[in-house]
Amino acid sequence: MATATEAPASVTAEGPTSHTQNQLTALAKMREPFDASQVSKLPKIWCGKCSKSQYKVCDDPQHKRQRCDVCAGNMTSAHLHLDYVGHAELTGRLLEADPLWTWEPMAFDQDGLPKFDKDGGLWIRLTVAGHTRLGYGDSQGKTGPNAVKEAIGDALRNAGMRFGAALALWSKTDMDEAAAEKKNLSAEPSREDRLEDLYALMQKRWGHLEGLRAVKVQVGEELFHESQVHDEHGKTCLFGELIDARIRELVQAEKFKQFLATMRPAWKAKDVAALEGLLAEARTKGFTDFTIPYGSPEVPTRVEDALVARIAELRTPADRPPETPDGTPTDGGLGPVDQLMVQIQRNWNDTDGLTRDMAEAKRRNLLNQQVDGPHNNIVRLETMLTARIKELKELAAKAEEAAHADTRERSAA
């Protein structure tokens, strides 16, 4: 065993000294080959499908789960072995080279413990014979206390390699891993694997229009358009139809952004005519059910409802009877609620009129008022208006469907 290493030579010394000779001896010791008995075999699965499988073996008939005579592991036959030196063997070599060797983490956490990075890795400084070199290690997927020990051991081996420890093994390991990766990439993926990859790519690009269009091209070229997949709600659908539906959503969203850019100036300018034109455009282009912030406090509101309410808000002051400062009406004794109920009765069959009445009730803080309902029952004003507006829209939808059916029958005749 080498003698204890002395302190580094003075920076003012000229030429080699006994200190530098001891350092050179220690560093040379670090580079000596390890005995075969000190080298272990680390199994590494090279088949990607086996690695992803729950039981670490895929459905390839050539890949069988069996006991390996080399590493004694019970695993898929699609694996190779990487030569490595364990923590204990490396520690022995460090002590032989320099009994005073030491290591320390590059950083400490708030508890004074070695600080791990976001990937669970640990950077360290390894000092041997007065020389310090860096190393990095991780836990190789382990968790808990074993993960910490594994990361330290891996970091020491990595830093030790910078001093030449087991350098030949590291070189061979790198070549073996590269060969395994090449073998894995050269294997022809199954249709199921390719479908899974394309589905994952679609999820990654779910909010990107051009990215999804590129995925659509790939899905079509590889004949996956009619493959069954699950949508965002877990329902089974065709892959091509799912992508097409999402592309339509994104295209509509882009058009809606342009619509909002036109609507904002008219909204701020209080241009009733422009807002009425935008309301018609929203109904034509299918923007009515999109939502925008509206009210005070702001809440998500349908575009149609917000525009109708805004138009009503801008028109109402000229049509509303004058009030005293305390809200007392000056038009024959009718109170605010009674005035509004008269207006609601006039608009009972008019969806837009009732929506304007809803906006007026909200402006006057009357939505929670109890009023006489259509069936001689007492209800909240907001509840009554909401139900009637919904009823009118359903009646309109049925009438439109009936008209379409009649048109189809005439065309068929």
N, C-alpha and C positions, 0 to 999 in steps of 0.2 A: 504493500500500500504506500502511496506517495506520502511524503512528509507534509506537515502543515504548511500552508501557504502564508508567507509573510505579507506585511502591508505593502502596497504599491510603492515603487521607487519615487523619490522626490522628483518633482518636475524640473528641478534645477540640475539634476545629475546628468552627466554626459556619458554616452556609451552604455553598454550592457552592464547590469549589476546583478548581484545574487538575487535581488527581488525579482527582476525581470526574468531571470533564468527559471525561478520557481513558478512564475506565472506561465511561461511557455510550456513547462512540464505539465502543469495542471491542465492547460488548454489542450495539449496533445493527448492527455488521458481522456478528455471528453470525446475525442474523435476515434478512439479505439473501437473496433467492431465488438458487438455483443456476442456472447456464446449462443449457440443454437438453443440451449436449454433456457435462455433468458428471453427468447422471442416467442410470442404467442400468436395465435391465429384468430383474426376477427372476421366472422362471417358477414357478408354484405350481399343482399338480394339485388340481382341486376334486372330482374323482370319487373317492369312497372306494374303490371296487372297483379302479380303475386304480392307485391309490396302494398297495394291498395286493398287487397282482399282481407276479409275479417280474419280468416285462418291462415293468412300469409301463403296461400297457394291458389293459383288461378285454375281455370277449366281446361287449360292446354294439357292434352294427354301426356306430353313429354315432361311436364313439370309435376313431379310427385312429392308428396310430403313424406319424408323418411329421415332416419337417423344418419347423420354425416360422420364418416369415419375420421375425418380430419379435425373438425372442430367439436365433435360430439354433440352438435345441436340437432334437435328434431324439427326440421324445417323443409321448405321447398328445395328441390334439387337445382333450381335456377338461382344459384348463388355462387359467389367466389370467396376467396379468403385473402385478407389483407394482413401482412406481417406487421406486428407492432410490439413495442416494448412497454410493459406495464409501469404503473406508478412506483411500485417497490423497486423494480430493477433500475429505473432511472434515478431514484433517490440514492441507491447504492453507488451508482456511477458518480453522482455529484459529490458524495462523501469521499470517494476515492480521489477525486480530482482536487477537492477543496473542502476540508472538514468545516470550514466557516462559511460555506455558501449560504445564501439567503434569498428570499423573494419577498416582494411586497406588491399590493395592488396599485394600479395607476391612480385610483381615486377611491374615496371612502364615502359611504352614505351618511345620513344624518344621525345614525346610531353608532357611527364609528366602525362599521363593518365594511368589507370589500364591496364596492359598488359594481353591480352588473348592468350591462346596457339593455336596451329595449328588446333585444333578441335573446336575452338570457346569457350573454357571453361575458367573459371576464378578461380584461387586459392586465398584465402583470409586468413587473421588472424582475428579472432573474440576474443575480450577481454571483459570478464565479471568478475566483482569483483576481478580484478587484475590478473586473469588467462587468458592465451591466448591459443586458440586451432585453428587448421586448418580446412578449409572447401573448397569444390569445387562445382561449379555450372556451368550449361550451359544454352543455350537459348531454348532448346527443339524444335529446328527447326525454330524458329522465326528469322526475319531479321530486320535490321534497329535499330532505338532507342529502340523499344520494346525488341529487342534481348538483349541489354545491361541491361535493367531493369530486364528482366527475369533471366539473368545469375546471377546478384547480389542477387536477391531474393532467387534463388535456392541455391547459395553458403551460404547465411545466414542460411537457413533452414538446410543445410547439416552440417554447423559448429555448429549451435544451437543443433542439435541432439547429437553432441559430449558432450554437457553439459547436455543431458538428455531431452531436449525439444521435446515433441511429440514422445518420443522414442517408445512408444507402437504402435503409428500409423505407424512409420517407419517399425517396425517389421511386422505388419499386411500387409503393402504394399509390402514388400519383398516376403511374402508368397503368396499373391494374384498374383503378377507378375510371380512367379515361377509356380503357378498353371495354369495361362494363357498360359505360354510358353509350358508347358507340354501338355495342351489341343491342342495347335496349332501343335506341333510336332506329336501328335498321330493321327491327321487327315490324311486320305489317300490322297496324292496329285493326281490331275487329270493328264491325259495323256498330256494335253497341258502344264501344269506346269512342268512336268518331262522333256518334250522335251525342254522347255525353259531353265531349269537348266543344262541339258547336253550340249546345244548349248553354254551357257555362260561358262561352264567348258572347252569346246573345244577352245573358244576364248582366255581364260586365258592361255591355254597350246599350243597356236598356233605355237610357235617357239621351242617347246620341243618335240623331237621325241618320247622318251619313254612315256612321259605324254599323247601324242596323241594316241599312241598305246593302252594305258589303256582305254582312252575314247572310242576308236573303239570297244574294247571288251564289254564295258557297252552298247553302242548303239546296238550292235548285240544281246546281251542277252535280252535287253528290246524291241527288234523288232522295232527299230526306223530307221533301215538302209534305208528304202524307204520313210521316212518322208520328206516332202519338207521344205527346209530352204533357206536362202539367202547366197550367197558367199560374198567375200570381195568387190565385185563390185556391189552388190545389185541384182544380177541375181538369179532366182529361180533354185535350183538344189536339188538332193537327198542327204540327210545327209551323208549316207555311202560313196557315191562317192566323196563328198567334203573332207571328212577326208582321204580317200584313196589317192586322188590327192595331198593333202598336205603332207602326209607321203612320197609319192614318191619324192616330191620336197626336203624334208629334207634329205632323203637318198641320193639323187643326190648331194645335197650340201655337205654332209659329204664326198662323194667320190671325189668331186671337191677339197676339202681341201687337201686330200691326193695327188691328181694330182698336185696341186700347190707346195706342199712340195717337189715333185720330180722335178718340172720345175725350181724352183728358183736356185738350184746349177748349172744346165746346162746353165741357162741364164747368171749367173755371170761368169761361166767358158768359155763362148763363144764357147760352144761345138755344132757346126752346126749339126753333125750327131745325137746327142742326141735330139736336138730341132726338127729335122725332124721326129724322132721317136715319140716325144711328140705330134707333129702336127697330125700325123696319129692316135695316141691314142685318141686325143681330138675329131677327126671326128668320130671315131668308138663309143666312149662312149657318144656322144652328148654334149660335153662341148664347142662346137664352139661358141655358142651364149652367154655363160657366159662372164662377163666383168671383166677386170682387169685394174688398172691404168697404162697408157703408154704414152710416149711422154714427151715433155718439152714445156709448163707446162703439168703435167700429167692430162689426161682426161680418163673417162671410155671407154675402147676399147674392142671389141670382142676378145676372146682368139685366134680365128683363125687368125684374122687380125694382132694381136700383134705378134704372132709367125711367120707368113709369113714375116712381116716387119723386125723382128729381124734377121731372117735367111738371108733376103736380105741385111740387114745392115752389117752383118758379111761377106757376100760373095762379096759385091760390090767393095771394095777397089782393089781387084786383077783384076777385069774386067773393071774398069773405066779408060778411057784414062787420061793421066797425064794432070794437069792444072798448069798454072803459079800462083803465089801467089794472083793475082787479079782476078782469075777465068777464064782467057782467055784460050780457048782450044788449044791444040798443035797437033790435029789430022786432019789437013786439013782445019781449019777455021770454023768448026761447033761450035756454041755456046752451052751453057749448055742446054737450052730449046730444040734446034734442035737435040742435041744428045739424049735427053730423048724421043723426039717424034719418032725418028727412032726406039728406043727400044720398045716404046709403039706399034708402027705399027707391029713389029715382034710378040708381045705378045697379039695382039688384041683379039684373041679367047682363050686365056689362063688366067683363073681366077687368079691362083697363080702368074703368071708372072705380070699381071696388078697390083695385090696387092703389089708386090715387087716394081713396078714402082712408086706406090703411096707413099710407104715408102721413096724411093729415092728422089722423088719430095719434100716431107716434110723435109727431111734432108737438101736439098739444098735451102729450102725456095722458091720453085717454084710453089707451089700450087695455088697461086693467079695470075699466069701468064695467059694472054689471048692467046689462040692458035686456030688454024683452027680445027673446029669440023668435025665429020664424014659426016655432011650434008652441008659442005662448009659454015658453020656459025662460028662466033667467040664466043668462050665460055671460061670460066675459066677452067684451067687444072684439078683442083680438081672435078669440076662439071662433066666434061666429063668422068673422070676415075670412079667416083662413079656410074654414070648412067650405064656405060658399065659393070662394075663388077656385079651390080644388075641384068642387063639383062642376063648375062651369067649364073648366079645362077638360075634365073627363068627358062631359057631354060633347064638347067641340071635337075631341079626338074620335069619339064614336061616330059623330056625324061625318067627319072626314073619311073614316074607314068605310062607312056605308057608301059614300059617294064614290070612293075608289072601287068598291066591289061592284057597284052598278055600272061603272065605266068598263070594268073587265068583262062583265056579262054581255054588255052591248058589243064589245069588241069581238067576243067569242061568237056571238050570233052573226 
